Amino acid sequence: MEKHHNQKGFTLIETMLAASIVLIIIPVSFMKLAAVSNQQKLDYFVGELTDVMQEAQMTAVSERRLVKVTLDNVKHTLKVEKGTEMISINHFDPNIIVEKGTLNLSIYYLKNGHMMGAGSFYVSLGGIRYKLTAFIGQGRFHVEKQ
């Protein structure tokens, strides 16, 4: 019987070691991708919210009417109303949480474009959180990542 000493291949231990390394790396990369996905979803929502607020302000000034922006956590909607007329309804991810701070989740823009009140509210998804602060006068607001 001949013995072959020049056989090429991997031993069982080498194969199991490589497989265990791969099995450790894959879940870690999926966790990182989930965090990046949450960041992108929240960034998109905050961008959309700031666009809607600016548009509502411009509508209030150009049409000389009261405009209301409402965030609804139950229906996951961002609504803009001009008097009794609905201007737009945007739906957002049900995992995004909008929390009342010192500002209600209904923001009113007066005919001159100023906000009716000042204060802040919070928007979060997973462990990521933003604080939106509305200032008195000229309808200005600031977005800050917490």
C-alpha positions, 0 to 999 in steps of 0.5 A: 500500500502506498502512502501519499505525503504530498496531499494538499488541503486543509485539516479539520481543525483549520477548517473549523477555525476558519468557520468559527472566525466567519461565524463571529464576524458575520453577526457583528457586521449585521449589528453595525449595518442595523445601526447605520440603517437606523441612523439613515432612517432618522437622518432622512426623517429629520431632514424631511421634518425640517423641509416640511417646517420650512415649507409650512413657514413659507406657506404661512407668509405667502398666503398670510394664513395660520399653518399648523404642523402636527406630528402624530405618534399613533398614526405615524404621520406628519401633517400640514394644515392650512386652516381646515384644509389639509396641505400634506400628510407624510407617513414616517417609520413606526419605529421612530418615536417623537417625544414632547419636550417643552413644545407640543407636537403641533407647531403653529406658524403665524401669518408673519412666519413666526412660530406661536410658541418656543420650546423643544421636542425629541425624535429618536430611533434605537439609541439615536436621538435628536433634539429640535428646538424652536425659537421665538421670532422669525420661525427659526429652529435648530436640530441637534444630535444628542 
